[in-house]
């Protein structure tokens, strides 16, 4: 991590590289979430790096639990969810799999596409009503995927309305 990035690494949307065609990276919210969660538990988090290409070290310090024999939290009741299909478009395999697992635990039917063309193909075959799309994708960025999905949806709707008028 560069010396310029280090002081703001926990800031919302902070990233080393910001190009749309990056194949690695994310939105720049992960470390902000980490800091928030650690601070909510009375702790602190720190980052160190000797510069680009040398790796980074993150240290989380949490207070010791004073009374470990307190009863565990009661499990939350699972809210009633109307199952629907979701398409996740993310070239980061780990992120896509993690989000898929989380959504499947809430009874959603989830598919993951690793690039724009695969997403368009999956959408054309199954048409999930919800698409969660990364912006920084290889081959075709997320903005282009969204434009094409909107165009295809509009064309499909116009075709369905035309068929209904002919009945």
Rosetta blueprint (number, residue, H / E / L):
1 X L
2 X L
3 X H
4 X H
5 X H
6 X H
7 X L
8 X L
9 X L
10 X L
11 X L
12 X L
13 X L
14 X L
15 X L
16 X L
17 X L
18 X L
19 X L
20 X L
21 X L
22 X L
23 X L
24 X L
25 X L
26 X L
27 X L
28 X L
29 X L
30 X H
31 X H
32 X H
33 X H
34 X H
35 X H
36 X H
37 X H
38 X H
39 X H
40 X H
41 X L
42 X L
43 X L
44 X E
45 X E
46 X E
47 X E
48 X E
49 X E
50 X L
51 X L
52 X L
53 X L
54 X L
55 X L
56 X E
57 X E
58 X E
59 X E
60 X E
61 X E
62 X L
63 X L
64 X L
65 X L
66 X L
67 X L
68 X L
69 X L
70 X L
71 X L
72 X L
73 X L
74 X L
75 X L
76 X L
77 X L
78 X L
79 X L
80 X L
81 X L
82 X L
83 X L
84 X L
85 X E
86 X E
87 X E
88 X E
89 X E
90 X L
91 X L
92 X L
93 X H
94 X H
95 X H
96 X H
97 X H
98 X H
99 X H
100 X H
101 X H
102 X H
103 X H
104 X H
105 X L
106 X L
107 X L
108 X L
109 X E
110 X E
111 X E
112 X E
113 X E
114 X L
115 X L
116 X H
117 X H
118 X H
119 X H
120 X H
121 X H
122 X H
123 X H
124 X H
125 X H
126 X H
127 X L
128 X L
129 X L
130 X E
131 X E
132 X E
133 X E
134 X L
135 X L
136 X L
137 X L
138 X L
139 X L
140 X L
141 X L
142 X H
143 X H
144 X H
145 X H
146 X H
147 X H
148 X H
149 X H
150 X H
151 X H
152 X H
153 X H
154 X H
155 X H
156 X H
157 X H
158 X H
159 X H
160 X H
161 X H
162 X H
163 X H
164 X H
165 X H
166 X H
167 X L
